[in-house]
C-alpha cells in the first residue's frame, strides 16, 4: 500500500493537495470522498466526472474522527491537515524549491501568508457558496443580499490586504515563482467565482496574478480540480429528502442572522 489521498474536490484545501500532487508527479491513490453527499445531502451530487484515476472511498471507510478532508495515509502514517500534508509532500518528494523555499526569509513569507489566510480568505470565501447556493437549496428561501453584501465587504478588505501586503508588485506572492502560498490562495478564491461573485472583476492586479498561477499550475490540471465546484449550480436540480431539510434548515437559517 502506497500513498493514499482522501479528497473531496468541493473543498479548497483538498484541491490544493490534489493540484500539488498532480503538478509534481507524486504517485498517489486518489480516494474520492463525497462528504457533501454523504453527510449533508444524502443523495447524488452534481453530475460531473470524477478526476482520472479516482476510486471511491467506501461508505464504511473510516478516514478521520472529525470526518474532514483532506487526509493523507502513507503506509501506517497519516495526516489530517492540508498545510501539514502539503509540507510533508514537499519534503518527502523533494519538490522544486520554489514551492516552499529553502531560503529562510522566503520561507517565512510563505508561512506568513498561510497563517494570515486561515483567519481571512479561508473564513470569508466559502460563505459565498453557502449564502448563494446551499442555504436557499435547503431552506427554500432566496439568498440574503444583505448577508452576501456583508461578506463581500469583508472580502474586499482582505483582497486589498492581499494585494498591498502580500502580492505588491511581484508576479507571485513570494517573488518570481509560484509557491504554496499562491496555490492555497487561488483555490480558495475560486469559491466565490463558483457562486457567481466575480471577485476578480475590477481588480486587474489580482486578475493577472490568477492567470499566472493557472499557467504555472497548468490549465488542464487546474480545471480538472475545479470541475465540481464550478458546476455547483447543478445542485438546484437535486431532490432532497424533506426530513433532511427539516433537520438542517434551522441551523442554516441561523447563519443568516
C-alpha angles and dihedrals in degrees: 000000000000134000115330125191118195106203142167107197092207083076119081094214089052091051090052092053092044094050093045093052094045095045092051095044092241109168112234142153106242110218106194111215121190103199090157091056100038102040102030115019100026088204142072117307128215114326099249131130121261113244114270113281096017119141125191119254101228119250090250095051112125105217108159136344091239093052090231133132152251100061126172123204118187106177104297093346122092140180130191104188123086097219092047090049093051092049092046092052093046092053100040095047095035093230119193112298096242092072093064106000123223088216102102096222095047090047089051089054090053089049091048093054094045090053094047092045094062094061097040126022092022091055099042108037098061091052090071090064092048094047098044102033119010103041093049089046093056102033101036089227125123115257118271109254090192092054092046091049090053093050092046089051090054090048092051089058091048093047090052089053089046091056099038102036103032113016098034108152096330126114090233136016094266104033131286101341136057117264138181087270092064093045095050091046100048097050090052094048090056089069096076090041089058090049091055097259106124101203090174094063111105092011105096095171091053091044093053090047090053091051091051091049093049091049092048091050095041122253094242094056092040093054092042091056092048100043095102098047094043088057095049090118087075088073088081088075094056120111109222124199106257089224090058091050090051091051098045104034098076091054092049093047089058087062088064094056 
